[in-house]
Amino acid sequence: MKKSKGYRTRTRRLLKKKPREKGKLRMSKLLHQYQPGNHVVVKIDPSVHKGMPHKRYHGKVGTIIDKRGRSYIVSVRQGDAVKEIIVRPEHLEPYKE
């Protein structure tokens, strides 16, 4: 039988929360407003399935380009290419330089 190649394959360690992080997410994470040009870190929250980016973008630093509904369009470098991904704020954190 062939191995499945679904959206969340091989993410057992990547999408696992530590015991003290489990439960509902913080409201401050949802209420944080990002402006175009802000730098953010894509950090997937496994308890929220909506607006979840692909696992290859986890831990990457990107730039906010625009807002689309509740989500943000984030420009992320992947190798030589620059990708634009649509991510909800639950999966974003401000980047501290």
C-alpha positions as CSV (number, residue, x, y, z in Angstrom):
1,M,0.0,0.0,0.0
2,K,1.3,3.5,-0.9
3,K,2.1,6.0,1.8
4,S,-0.4,8.8,2.0
5,K,1.0,12.3,1.2
6,G,-1.6,14.4,3.0
7,Y,-1.3,17.9,4.2
8,R,-0.1,16.9,7.7
9,T,2.1,13.9,7.0
10,R,5.3,13.6,9.1
11,T,4.3,16.3,11.6
12,R,4.2,14.3,14.8
13,R,6.9,16.4,16.5
14,L,6.3,19.6,14.5
15,L,2.6,20.0,15.4
16,K,2.8,18.8,19.0
17,K,2.1,21.2,21.9
18,K,3.9,21.1,25.2
19,P,1.8,20.1,28.2
20,R,1.5,23.7,29.5
21,E,0.6,25.1,26.1
22,K,-2.4,22.8,25.6
23,G,-5.9,24.2,25.7
24,K,-7.5,27.3,24.3
25,L,-5.3,29.9,22.6
26,R,-4.6,33.3,24.0
27,M,-6.9,36.1,23.0
28,S,-4.0,38.5,22.5
29,K,-2.8,36.3,19.6
30,L,-6.2,36.8,17.8
31,L,-6.5,40.5,18.6
32,H,-3.0,41.5,17.5
33,Q,-3.2,43.8,14.4
34,Y,-0.5,43.5,11.8
35,Q,0.3,46.3,9.4
36,P,1.7,45.9,5.9
37,G,5.5,45.8,6.1
38,N,5.6,44.1,9.6
39,H,7.8,41.1,10.0
40,V,6.2,37.9,11.4
41,V,7.1,34.4,12.2
42,V,4.9,31.6,10.9
43,K,4.3,29.3,13.9
44,I,1.6,26.8,13.3
45,D,-0.9,26.3,16.1
46,P,-2.1,22.7,15.7
47,S,-5.3,23.2,17.6
48,V,-6.7,25.6,14.9
49,H,-7.2,24.0,11.6
50,K,-8.6,26.9,9.7
51,G,-6.1,29.1,7.8
52,M,-3.2,26.7,8.6
53,P,-0.2,27.1,6.3
54,H,1.7,24.2,4.9
55,K,4.3,22.6,7.3
56,R,7.2,23.8,5.1
57,Y,6.6,27.4,6.2
58,H,6.7,26.6,10.0
59,G,9.3,28.7,11.6
60,K,9.9,31.0,8.6
61,V,10.1,34.7,8.8
62,G,7.9,36.7,6.4
63,T,6.5,40.1,5.7
64,I,2.9,41.1,5.8
65,I,1.7,42.3,2.4
66,D,-2.0,42.8,2.8
67,K,-5.1,41.7,4.8
68,R,-7.7,39.5,3.3
69,G,-10.8,39.0,5.5
70,R,-9.6,37.8,8.8
71,S,-6.4,36.4,7.2
72,Y,-3.1,38.0,6.2
73,I,-1.1,37.6,3.0
74,V,2.5,36.9,4.0
75,S,5.5,37.0,1.7
76,V,7.9,34.2,2.6
77,R,11.2,33.2,1.0
78,Q,11.6,29.6,0.2
79,G,15.0,29.0,-1.3
80,D,15.4,31.4,-4.2
81,A,11.6,31.8,-4.7
82,V,9.4,34.2,-2.9
83,K,6.0,32.7,-2.0
84,E,2.8,34.5,-0.9
85,I,0.8,32.5,1.6
86,I,-2.6,33.3,3.2
87,V,-2.4,32.7,7.0
88,R,-4.8,33.4,9.8
89,P,-3.4,35.4,12.8
90,E,-3.5,32.3,15.1
91,H,-0.5,31.0,13.2
92,L,1.5,34.2,13.3
93,E,3.8,35.8,15.9
94,P,5.5,39.2,15.8
95,Y,9.1,38.9,14.8
96,K,11.5,40.6,17.3
97,E,14.6,41.8,15.5
